[in-house]
Amino acid sequence: MTSPFTSEQDGLSEAEAWELARQVEEMGPEDVVAVLRRPGRPRLRGTETGRSPRVTARLPESLLARYRESALHHHTSVTEEVRRVLTEHAPR
């Protein structure tokens, strides 16, 4: 039997890929739906509704580098750092 998997670039060996395919074939439709259904992003803390509209902004590379460094220092994400700074300096 020829393999539907042409490379191991996804990190699975040939044997692991065949075993995974076998397991999926044995699953019922409800199991497949449960696996494919993702819960989505967690609610944003500190908001009444949990909604958090997306805002996109372009930053100079030097400023983005400063946010990345700050995120590393505070063990958080760049998004959390930007959100923190915007919250601290938001108009009242």
C-alpha positions in Angstrom: 0.0 0.0 0.0 1.4 3.4 -0.9 1.5 6.1 1.8 -0.7 9.2 1.6 2.0 10.9 3.6 4.9 12.1 1.4 7.2 13.5 4.1 7.8 13.7 7.8 7.8 17.5 7.8 4.8 17.5 10.2 6.9 15.7 12.8 5.1 12.3 12.5 6.9 9.2 11.4 5.3 7.0 8.8 4.1 4.5 11.4 2.6 7.2 13.6 0.8 8.8 10.7 -0.8 5.4 9.7 -1.8 4.8 13.3 -3.4 8.2 13.5 -5.3 7.5 10.3 -6.5 4.2 11.6 -7.7 5.9 14.8 -9.6 8.5 12.9 -11.2 5.8 10.6 -12.5 4.1 13.8 -14.1 7.3 15.2 -17.8 7.9 14.8 -19.2 11.1 13.3 -19.9 12.7 16.7 -16.3 12.0 17.7 -14.9 13.7 14.6 -17.1 16.7 15.2 -16.0 16.9 18.8 -12.3 16.8 17.8 -12.8 19.4 15.1 -14.8 21.8 17.2 -12.6 24.3 18.9 -13.8 26.4 21.8 -12.4 29.6 20.4 -10.5 32.3 22.3 -11.1 32.7 26.0 -13.0 35.8 27.1 -11.0 38.9 27.7 -10.6 39.4 31.5 -11.9 42.6 33.0 -14.7 43.2 30.5 -18.4 42.9 31.2 -19.3 41.0 28.1 -15.9 39.3 27.3 -16.1 40.9 23.9 -12.8 42.4 22.6 -13.0 44.0 19.2 -9.8 43.8 17.2 -7.7 46.9 16.5 -4.9 46.8 14.0 -2.0 49.2 14.0 1.3 49.4 12.2 4.4 50.0 14.4 8.0 50.9 13.5 10.2 47.9 13.9 12.1 49.6 16.7 8.9 50.2 18.7 7.8 46.6 18.1 11.2 45.4 19.3 10.7 47.4 22.5 7.3 45.7 23.1 8.8 42.3 22.4 11.6 43.0 24.9 9.0 44.2 27.5 6.8 41.1 26.9 9.8 38.8 27.5 10.8 40.7 30.7 7.2 40.5 32.0 6.6 36.9 30.9 3.6 37.9 28.8 2.7 38.5 25.1 3.2 41.5 23.0 -0.6 41.9 22.8 -0.8 42.0 26.6 2.0 44.6 26.8 0.3 46.8 24.2 -3.0 46.4 26.0 -1.4 47.4 29.3 0.2 50.5 27.9 -3.0 51.6 26.1 -5.0 51.1 29.3 -2.5 53.0 31.4 -2.5 56.0 29.0 -6.1 55.9 27.8 -8.1 59.2 28.0 -10.4 59.3 31.0 
